[in-house]
Structures are given as structure tokens and as C-alpha cells.
Amino acid sequence: MAEAPELFSEQELTCSICLDLFTDPVSTPCGHNFCQACIGGYWASSSVCTCPLCKRQFDERPQLSINKVFALIADKFKQTRYGATGFSAPVGNGALDAMEDGRSTNPFLSPLPAPAAPGDLVWCDVCSGVKQPAVSSCLTCTASYCSEHLQPHYNTAFYAKHLLLDPQEALRGRTCSTHRRLMEVYCKTCQRCICAICVLQDHRTHKTVSVQTERLGKQKLVARTEQEILNCIKEKEIRLSDLKRKLESVQNYADKERGDVEHLLDEVSASLDRIRTQVVGGIQNQLEAVTSKGEAMVHRLEAELSQLTDRRATLEVQAISQDHISFLQSFEEATAPLDEKKHDDADEEAELSLHFHLDDVKSSLSDLKIKVDEIWMGEIHPRASRGSRDSKDFPPGDLMAAESMMSLRGSKSTLRMSQWSLKDTKKSKHVTGLKKARAYMEDVTLNPVTAYPFLILSEDRKQLKRGEKLQFFRNSHHRFDVWSCVIAKEGFSSGRHYWEVKGHHPKLRQVGIFLDVEEGQVSFYNVKSGTEIYSFPTNTEFTERMFPLLGTGDKEVPLILATAQHHPA
């Protein structure tokens, strides 16, 4: 083997890809020799598998093994030619030892030392023959450079954006755990980075490209994803802006309505305070005046009673006295007429009575309380204008407090309609079909206060029919006086409700009525056949309270409201 330098020239032991002496040489089926890492990297970056020299194409990547004899010859040549310089490749047992123990000094082309010792060096990939220690490694070029060959990265604009790292730092996280080489190849089959030796072994039949090529493809996907994110950000910003404007509008509307209501309530409160001061204060003043007169009369009568008591005691003493002379001398004084001032007791007692004439005031306050309770219960109905108040609701001379409070009549429906205007974002589906409607079955009873005078209602307020005599004599402005109708007690301001009415019509004996306040839907069903008779879908929320209404013109056949417990959903 000592004759190796004479048998082979340096050119014959040089890889035609890296132009350096062979490292782990392998032979292709066509007979040409290359470094294992060099031919692996070459095939990884090409879509077809060909020989770099003769261009012979292979159907698939050949499975190549290191030519150990040729590797030993190249290693001995290195020792003989460059061993004395001190900067040669590792010596000892040659390339075979380097392959077996995994030692190398080039992070891009040679195996990485297993544990990095303090004295390990990374060699320049450009130097041929005598290798110089690398001072920087370029991740873009996937190569390490000495001080001399690093100058183009500093002086040429083409390399200005290349990332330079310390050679040892360049190895961390970027090397193959099996072969300890830089992962400069991307396996599209396994979707991960591999080294050039992996291309010739486990990934021999896989589709591979260089990491630079894969980066360009992935970069386009990243750019597209970034554009999609930017579009989403723009849409979200627009939606956020719209939502903030809506919330601001809702807030402004709520603040305005709250301010109006609070202002009216303050006026009502001030009016009630004035009423309290005037009426209650007047009652107290009159009571104090009458009390003062009564106390004066009490004091006068008590004084007179005391005088009479004393005189009677004197007479009793004289009556039992044995002194006849003294008795006769005091007789005229004892029997003198009583010196009593005449007082008209009837007039005085009349002055002690109080008459406030507060019937109108109490009636107005009672009506006011009813209206306030209706507002609180949500039963008040909106009115056309502030000046359209019916004179029969409040008599002339009504309190200013009542007028102020009644200006709130339309506020309840407006507030309920808004539900802060965000209620429209949650649209519910129309209820269709008798089975679904009956899930909202309600117990409905009739209100006799509203019944037509000739209607006869059962005691449980579930049945009605028309009679021949007046049934209700008490007058009420809620009562039907023209139409033979009656309204139920239950009124509905929200939600879904269903009730059934039984009659004796030959074709329609039982009718189901479904109400959806929010959706503005009223539907009628034939309970026997389960079919829909007619539906009124207004698609607009009812803003007023809805009451079931029943009417009949038959004097013999009653209408009957079904009970909810008899019809389980």
C-alpha cells in the first residue's frame, strides 16, 4: 500500500462533484466513483437519477455501499501527501475509522463528532488539498468557509442576505441524528429533512429535493396563508368596527331613553312631593286648628266643672251644719243663680268637624297607581300622541303627576322592541305543525269584565254561550257592547303560546290557535285532522300585548276552552 501514491494520481482520487479527495467513496452501477455524501446530495436535488459523468439514467436510485478498499487508499494518500502540514483530515485508522466511530470535522460534508470535544475543528469546504479551519458557516449555501473563502460573503452584494453562524452553532438542530450530517435534503414522501446519506439508504426510493427548492415552494404557501390571514384580519376589523358602532348606537339610544324616563320620573316624583306637601300639609294644618279649638273648649269646660264641684261641696257642708244662724246668713249666697256664660254647643261641636273633599284627589291618585302598575307589569299600550288622552281616563282637574306618568305609556313597548336591538341577531325558526305547536299549550280562562252583556260564562271561566237576558249589569269601559265577544284574562307579551277551543261546528269541532309574539305568527289548526287551517306570518314582532278573543252567536251551543293538563305535549 506504500506504493499507492505512485499507483494513483491525486486527480484519480478526487471526487468530480466536490473536487476534493474522496471521503467515503462509493461506486455507481456505471463504474464511476464519488463521495457518498456528494452523490447523495446530487441525486436528492434532481428529479431523475443519472450519473454526473456519463449521464447514464437509472430507473431508481441504486443502493450504494462504501468501497472500503478504495476509501483506505484515499485515506493513505491523504496521510502521505498532507499528513505533515498539521491541517490534514483525521488520521489514525483512516477513512474506515472515521466511518466507524463517526468522527469528522466538516458539518456539511463529513460525519459529525459524537460528543463535541473542545479541540474539534470544522474545516473549510472550499479548500482543496490542505484544509483550513472554518470560521463561519452559511445556512443558505450549506457550506463552511475559512477566512479567505468567506470574503465573497462580505464583499459581494449577492451574498448580503445570507445568514452566517458559528460553525459549531450551525450544527445544532440541523444535523441528522443517524449520520450526524447537515440535513440539506427534504424528503417529500416523509415530509421531513434528511441528510445526503439518508437519500442513499432509508429514503432511496422516496421523492427528494434540496431544502432550498422545498423552501421556495413552502414560501409560496406561507405567502398565500399570510394573505388569507391579512384578508381575515381586514374582515374582522370591519366587523369589529361595525359592531362597535352598533354597540355605541345602542348605548346612545339606551342613554337617551334612560335619560328621558329618569327625567319624567323626576318630574313625577317632584309632582308627588308637591301633592304630598299641599294635601298632607293642608290636612295637618286644618287638624291643628280644630285641635286647638277643641283643647280650648276642654280647658274651659274643665274649669267650669271644677267650680261647680266646689260649690256643691259647700252646699253639702251647709246642709249638715247644726249652726242655724250661719246657715241662714249664707243661704242667699249658696242659692244664688249660677253665673254661667251661654255657649252654643252645637256651633262649637260643628267647628270641631273636618271636611277635606279629597274624593277627586284620591280617585285620581288611585287611577294613577293603576296606570303605574300597568306600566310596571307591561300592560300599558302605546298611544298615538301625548295629547290624545281620553277624558274619561282622568277627570278634569287631574293631577300633573298623572299627566307626567302617562307620558310613559309608549315607552314599555319601545323598550321591549329594542331588547337593545341585538335581539335580531338570533332568529328563531317558525313553528310548523300541530304537534310542535301543542308543546306550548297554555291554560286560558275568560275575563268576565270584558264579556258582552248577553254572554253566559261558566263558573270555571272555561265555557261561554249567548243567552237571552243581561248577565252583567256593572258598567265597564273594557266590556264589548256591540259584538258578542269576550277576552281571556291571560295576555302574552313574549314567547310562544297555544290554546284550543271546542265547538259543535259540523266540519270543525276543535280548533288550535298558536301565537309566536317575537316572530309575529298566528296559526290555526284543525285538531282532529292535525292540519293547518290558516297562518298569518307577519315576520314582525308584535309590540302590544296579545289576548285570546272568543265570540259566539249560537244560543244553544257553548264554546269550551281546553285545559292544558288534558293535552300533554
C-alpha positions in Angstrom: 0.0 0.0 0.0 3.0 2.3 0.4 3.2 2.5 -3.4 -0.3 4.0 -3.5 0.8 7.5 -4.4 2.7 6.0 -7.4 -0.2 3.8 -8.5 -2.9 6.6 -8.3 -2.6 10.2 -9.0 -4.4 12.9 -7.0 -6.8 13.5 -9.9 -7.8 9.8 -9.9 -8.6 10.0 -6.1 -10.6 13.3 -6.5 -14.4 13.4 -6.4 -15.7 15.1 -9.6 -18.5 16.7 -7.6 -16.7 18.3 -4.6 -13.3 18.4 -6.4 -11.7 17.1 -3.2 -10.1 13.8 -2.3 -12.6 11.0 -1.8 -14.4 10.8 1.6 -16.4 7.5 2.0 -16.2 6.7 -1.8 -19.0 4.7 -3.4 -19.2 3.3 -7.0 -22.3 3.7 -9.2 -23.5 0.9 -11.4 -21.8 2.6 -14.3 -18.4 2.3 -12.6 -17.8 5.9 -11.6 -16.7 6.9 -8.1 -18.0 9.7 -5.9 -18.1 10.7 -2.3 -21.1 9.1 -0.6 -22.4 12.5 0.5 -21.7 14.1 -2.8 -23.6 11.6 -5.0 -26.4 11.5 -2.4 -26.8 15.3 -2.5 -26.6 15.3 -6.3 -29.4 12.8 -6.7 -31.5 14.4 -4.0 -31.7 17.7 -5.9 -32.6 16.1 -9.3 -35.9 14.6 -10.4 -34.1 11.8 -12.4 -31.3 9.6 -11.2 -28.3 9.9 -13.5 -24.5 9.6 -13.3 -22.9 13.1 -13.1 -20.2 12.0 -15.5 -21.6 9.7 -18.2 -25.3 10.8 -17.7 -26.5 7.2 -17.6 -30.0 7.2 -16.2 -31.1 4.7 -13.6 -34.7 3.6 -13.1 -34.4 4.1 -9.3 -31.6 5.2 -7.0 -29.1 2.4 -6.7 -28.3 1.1 -3.3 -24.6 2.1 -2.9 -22.1 0.9 -0.2 -18.8 2.4 0.7 -15.8 0.9 -1.2 -13.7 0.2 1.9 -10.5 -0.6 -0.1 -10.8 2.5 -2.2 -11.6 4.5 0.9 -8.4 3.1 2.6 -6.3 4.0 -0.5 -7.6 7.6 -0.5 -7.0 7.9 3.2 -3.4 6.6 2.9 -2.9 9.1 0.1 -4.1 11.9 2.3 -1.7 10.9 5.1 1.2 10.6 2.8 0.6 13.9 0.9 -0.8 16.2 3.6 0.0 14.5 6.9 3.0 16.7 7.7 1.1 20.0 7.4 -0.9 19.6 10.6 -4.1 20.5 8.9 -5.0 17.3 7.2 -8.1 15.2 7.6 -8.2 13.0 10.7 -5.6 10.2 10.8 -5.3 7.0 12.8 -7.1 4.2 11.1 -8.1 6.2 8.0 -11.5 6.6 6.4 -12.6 3.3 7.9 -12.1 4.5 11.4 -13.8 7.8 10.6 -16.8 5.8 9.2 -16.9 3.5 12.2 -16.6 6.0 15.1 -18.5 8.8 13.3 -15.7 11.4 13.7 -15.4 14.3 11.2 -14.7 18.0 11.1 -16.9 19.2 8.3 -20.5 19.8 9.4 -21.8 19.8 5.8 -19.9 17.1 4.1 -18.4 14.9 6.8 -19.7 13.0 9.8 -20.2 15.0 13.0 -18.2 14.1 16.1 -20.5 12.2 18.5 -19.5 14.2 21.6 -18.0 17.6 20.5 -14.6 17.8 22.2 -13.1 21.2 22.9 -10.4 20.7 20.3 -12.6 19.7 17.4 -12.4 21.8 14.3 -14.8 22.4 11.4 -12.9 22.5 8.0 -13.5 24.8 5.1 -15.5 23.2 2.3 -13.8 25.2 -0.5 -10.1 24.5 0.3 -8.7 21.7 -1.8 -5.7 19.7 -0.6 -4.6 21.4 2.6 -7.8 22.2 4.5 -8.1 25.4 6.6 -10.3 25.7 9.7 -13.7 27.2 9.0 -14.6 30.5 10.8 -18.2 30.7 9.6 -20.9 28.5 8.2 -23.6 29.8 5.7 -27.0 28.3 6.1 -28.0 29.5 2.7 -25.1 27.9 0.9 -25.0 24.9 3.3 -21.2 25.2 3.5 -18.4 26.3 5.9 -15.7 28.8 4.9 -12.3 29.7 6.1 -11.3 33.4 6.4 -10.1 33.6 2.8 -13.1 31.9 1.2 -15.6 33.8 3.4 -14.6 37.2 1.8 -17.2 37.0 -1.0 -20.0 36.9 1.6 -18.7 40.3 2.9 -17.7 41.9 -0.4 -20.4 40.7 -2.9 -24.0 42.0 -2.8 -25.3 38.6 -3.9 -24.4 37.1 -0.5 -25.5 40.1 1.5 -28.7 38.4 2.9 -27.0 35.0 3.6 -27.1 34.0 7.3 -23.7 33.3 8.8 -23.3 31.4 12.0 -20.5 30.0 14.1 -19.6 26.5 12.6 -20.4 24.7 15.8 -23.7 26.7 16.2 -24.7 25.7 12.7 -24.8 22.1 13.7 -27.3 22.4 16.5 -30.7 21.1 15.4 -29.7 20.9 11.8 -27.9 17.6 11.7 -29.2 14.1 11.1 -29.3 12.1 14.3 -28.3 8.9 12.4 -25.4 10.0 10.2 -24.5 13.3 12.0 -24.6 15.3 8.8 -26.3 18.5 7.9 -29.9 17.9 6.8 -29.6 19.5 3.4 -32.3 17.4 1.6 -36.0 17.4 2.1 -38.0 14.1 1.6 -41.4 14.9 0.1 -42.6 11.4 0.8 -41.9 11.5 4.6 -42.3 15.3 4.8 -39.1 15.9 6.8 -35.5 17.0 6.4 -32.8 14.3 5.9 -29.1 14.2 5.1 -27.4 13.2 1.8 -26.5 9.8 3.1 -30.2 9.1 4.1 -31.0 9.6 0.4 -29.0 6.6 -0.5 -30.3 4.4 2.4 -33.8 4.6 4.0 -35.1 7.2 1.5 -33.6 5.7 -1.6 -36.9 5.2 -3.4 -38.5 8.4 -2.0 -39.0 11.7 -3.8 -36.5 14.2 -2.5 -35.5 17.8 -3.3 -32.9 20.2 -1.8 -34.0 22.2 1.2 -33.6 25.4 -0.9 -36.1 24.1 -3.5 -38.6 23.0 -0.9 -38.3 26.3 0.9 -39.3 28.2 -2.3 -42.4 26.0 -2.6 -43.3 26.3 1.0 -42.6 30.1 0.9 -45.4 30.5 -1.7 -47.8 28.6 0.7 -46.7 30.8 3.5 -47.3 33.9 1.4 -50.7 32.7 0.5 -51.5 31.8 4.1 -50.3 35.2 5.1 -52.6 36.9 2.5 -55.5 34.8 3.8 -54.7 36.0 7.4 -54.5 39.6 6.2 -57.9 39.2 4.5 -59.3 37.7 7.7 -57.8 40.5 9.7 -59.4 43.1 7.4 -62.8 41.4 7.6 -62.5 41.1 11.4 -61.6 44.7 11.7 -64.5 45.7 9.5 -66.9 43.6 11.6 -65.3 44.9 14.8 -65.8 48.4 13.6 -69.4 47.8 12.7 -70.1 46.0 16.0 -68.6 48.9 17.9 -70.7 51.4 16.0 -73.8 49.3 16.7 -73.0 49.0 20.4 -72.3 52.7 20.5 -75.6 53.4 18.8 -77.4 51.1 21.2 -75.6 52.7 24.1 -76.6 56.2 22.9 -80.2 55.1 22.4 -80.3 53.5 25.8 -78.8 56.5 27.4 -81.3 58.8 25.7 -84.3 56.6 26.7 -83.0 56.2 30.2 -82.5 60.0 30.5 -86.0 60.7 29.2 -87.5 58.2 31.6 -85.5 59.4 34.5 -86.4 63.0 33.7 -90.1 62.1 33.6 -89.8 60.1 36.8 -88.1 63.0 38.5 -90.9 65.3 37.3 -93.5 62.7 38.6 -91.6 62.5 41.9 -91.5 66.3 42.2 -95.2 66.5 41.5 -96.0 63.8 44.1 -93.8 65.7 46.6 -95.8 68.8 45.9 -99.0 66.9 46.2 -97.8 65.4 49.5 -96.8 68.9 50.8 -100.0 70.6 49.7 -102.6 67.9 50.5 -101.0 66.3 53.6 -99.8 69.7 54.8 -103.3 71.1 54.4 -104.8 68.2 56.3 -102.3 68.7 59.1 -102.9 72.5 59.3 -106.7 72.0 59.5 -106.3 69.3 62.0 -104.1 71.5 64.2 -106.6 74.4 64.0 -109.5 72.1 65.0 -107.4 70.5 67.7 -106.5 73.9 69.2 -110.2 74.9 69.4 -111.1 71.6 70.9 -108.4 71.9 73.5 -109.6 75.4 74.5 -113.1 74.1 74.9 -111.8 71.2 77.0 -109.9 73.6 79.3 -113.0 75.9 79.7 -115.3 73.0 80.5 -112.9 71.5 82.9 -112.7 74.9 84.8 -116.5 75.2 84.9 -116.7 71.7 86.2 -114.2 72.4 88.9 -116.2 75.5 90.1 -119.5 73.5 90.2 -117.8 70.7 92.1 -116.5 73.2 94.7 -120.0 74.9 95.1 -121.7 71.5 95.6 -119.2 70.6 98.3 -120.0 73.9 100.1 -123.7 73.2 99.9 -123.2 69.7 101.3 -121.3 71.2 104.3 -124.0 73.8 105.0 -126.7 71.1 104.7 -125.3 69.1 107.5 -124.3 72.1 109.7 -126.0 72.5 113.1 -125.4 76.2 113.1 -128.7 77.7 112.2 -127.6 81.2 112.2 -124.6 80.6 109.9 -126.8 78.6 107.6 -129.3 81.4 107.2 -126.6 84.0 106.7 -125.0 82.0 103.8 -128.3 80.9 102.3 -128.6 83.7 99.7 -125.1 83.2 98.5 -125.4 79.4 98.3 -128.7 79.6 96.4 -127.6 82.5 94.1 -128.2 81.8 90.4 -125.2 80.2 88.6 -123.1 82.7 86.7 -122.7 80.6 83.5 -122.0 82.1 80.1 -124.2 80.9 77.4 -122.4 78.8 74.8 -123.9 77.3 71.6 -122.7 73.7 72.0 -124.0 72.8 68.6 -122.0 75.5 66.9 -118.9 74.6 68.8 -119.2 71.0 68.0 -119.7 71.8 64.4 -116.4 73.7 64.4 -114.7 70.6 65.5 -115.6 68.6 62.3 -113.3 68.2 59.3 -114.4 68.1 55.7 -111.4 67.8 53.2 -113.3 67.0 50.0 -110.5 64.8 48.7 -112.5 62.3 46.8 -111.3 63.6 43.4 -107.8 63.6 44.6 -107.9 60.1 46.0 -109.7 58.9 42.8 -107.0 60.5 40.6 -104.2 59.0 42.7 -105.9 55.6 42.6 -106.1 55.8 38.8 -102.5 57.0 38.7 -101.5 54.0 40.8 -103.3 51.6 38.4 -101.6 53.2 35.4 -98.2 52.9 37.1 -98.8 49.3 38.0 -99.8 48.7 34.3 -96.5 50.2 33.2 -94.6 48.0 35.7 -96.5 44.9 34.6 -96.0 45.8 30.9 -99.7 46.1 30.3 -99.9 49.7 29.1 -100.5 50.2 25.4 -98.7 52.8 23.3 -100.7 55.9 22.3 -100.7 58.0 19.2 -99.7 61.2 20.9 -99.2 62.9 24.2 -102.3 64.9 23.8 -104.7 62.1 22.9 -105.5 61.1 26.4 -109.2 60.1 26.7 -111.0 62.5 29.1 -112.8 59.6 30.7 -109.5 58.1 31.9 -108.8 61.1 34.1 -111.4 63.7 35.1 -110.9 67.4 34.6 -108.6 68.9 37.2 -106.4 65.8 37.2 -103.0 65.9 38.8 -100.0 67.0 36.9 -98.3 63.8 38.2 -100.8 61.7 36.4 -100.2 63.5 33.1 -96.4 63.2 33.6 -96.7 59.5 34.3 -98.9 58.8 31.4 -96.3 60.2 29.0 -94.5 56.9 29.7 -97.3 54.8 28.2 -95.4 54.2 24.9 -92.0 53.6 26.5 -92.7 50.0 27.5 -93.3 48.7 24.0 -90.4 50.7 22.6 -88.1 49.2 25.2 -89.4 45.7 24.6 -89.0 46.1 20.9 -85.3 47.1 21.2 -84.1 44.4 23.6 -81.2 46.6 22.8 -81.5 46.0 19.1 -79.3 42.9 19.3 -82.2 40.5 19.6 -82.5 40.4 15.8 -79.1 38.6 15.6 -80.8 35.4 17.0 -83.5 34.5 14.5 -85.7 31.6 15.5 -87.5 29.3 13.1 -91.2 29.4 12.5 -93.1 26.7 14.3 -94.9 24.5 11.8 -97.2 21.6 12.5 -99.8 20.9 15.2 -97.5 18.5 17.2 -94.8 21.2 17.6 -97.4 23.9 18.4 -99.1 21.8 21.2 -95.8 21.8 23.0 -96.6 25.4 24.1 -100.1 24.6 25.4 -101.5 27.2 27.8 -104.4 27.3 30.3 -106.6 30.1 29.2 -109.6 31.5 31.2 -112.2 34.1 30.3 -112.3 37.6 31.7 -116.0 38.4 32.7 -115.2 42.1 32.9 -114.9 42.2 29.1 -117.8 39.9 28.2 -120.7 41.0 26.1 -123.7 41.6 28.4 -125.7 38.7 27.0 -122.9 36.1 27.2 -123.2 33.4 29.8 -119.8 32.3 31.4 -119.3 29.1 33.4 -118.0 29.3 37.0 -114.6 28.0 35.9 -114.5 30.6 33.2 -113.8 27.9 30.6 -117.2 27.9 28.7 -119.4 30.5 27.2 -122.6 30.8 25.2 -125.1 33.5 24.3 -128.2 34.0 26.5 -131.4 36.0 26.2 -131.0 38.1 29.3 -128.4 40.5 30.5 -125.8 38.8 32.6 -123.6 41.6 33.7 -125.0 44.9 34.9 -121.9 46.6 36.1 -120.7 49.0 33.5 -117.1 48.8 32.3 -115.3 50.5 29.5 -113.5 47.2 28.8 -116.7 45.4 28.0 -117.9 44.6 24.4 -121.2 46.3 23.9 -121.7 45.6 20.2 -120.0 42.3 19.4 -120.8 39.1 21.1 -117.2 38.6 22.3 -115.1 38.1 25.4 -111.3 38.4 26.0 -109.2 36.0 28.1 -107.5 37.1 31.3 -104.2 35.9 30.1 -102.3 38.3 27.8 -99.0 37.5 26.1 -96.2 40.0 25.6 -93.4 37.5 24.5 -92.8 33.8 23.8 -94.8 31.1 22.1 -98.3 30.1 23.3 -101.0 27.6 22.2 -104.6 27.0 23.3 -107.6 25.1 21.9 -111.3 25.8 21.6 -114.1 23.2 21.3 -117.3 23.9 19.4 -120.0 22.0 17.6 -119.5 23.1 14.0 -120.3 20.1 11.8 -116.9 20.3 9.9 -114.7 21.8 12.6 -115.3 20.8 16.2 -111.9 21.7 17.7 -109.5 24.5 16.7 -106.0 25.0 18.0 -104.5 28.5 18.0 -100.7 29.1 18.0 -99.1 32.5 18.8 -95.4 33.4 18.4 -95.0 37.0 19.6 -91.4 37.5 18.5 -92.0 36.1 15.0 -95.4 37.8 14.6 -97.0 34.4 13.8 -100.6 33.4 14.4 -101.7 30.0 13.1 -105.0 28.0 13.3 -105.1 24.2 13.3 -107.8 21.5 12.8 -107.1 19.4 16.0 -108.9 16.4 14.7 -107.1 16.1 11.4 -103.9 17.8 12.6 -103.8 20.1 9.5 -103.2 23.8 9.4 -106.2 25.9 8.6 -104.5 29.2 8.1 -101.5 31.1 9.2 -100.7 34.8 9.5 -96.9 35.1 9.3 -96.2 38.9 9.6 -92.5 38.3 10.2 -92.7 41.3 12.5 -92.7 41.2 16.3 -95.9 42.1 18.0 -95.3 45.2 20.0 -98.5 45.1 22.0 -99.8 42.6 24.5 -101.9 39.8 22.7 -105.1 38.4 24.2 -107.1 35.4 23.1 -110.6 36.5 21.9 -113.7 34.3 21.6 -117.1 35.1 20.2 -120.3 33.2 19.6 -123.7 33.8 18.1 -125.3 30.4 18.9 -127.7 30.5 21.9 -127.6 26.7 22.3 -124.0 25.5 21.7 -121.3 26.7 24.0 -117.6 27.3 23.2 -115.2 25.4 25.5 -111.6 26.2 26.3 -109.5 23.1 26.6 -107.4 22.6 29.7 -103.6 22.3 29.3 -103.3 19.2 31.6 -105.7 17.3 29.3 -103.4 17.7 26.4 -99.8 16.8 27.2 -97.2 17.9 24.7 
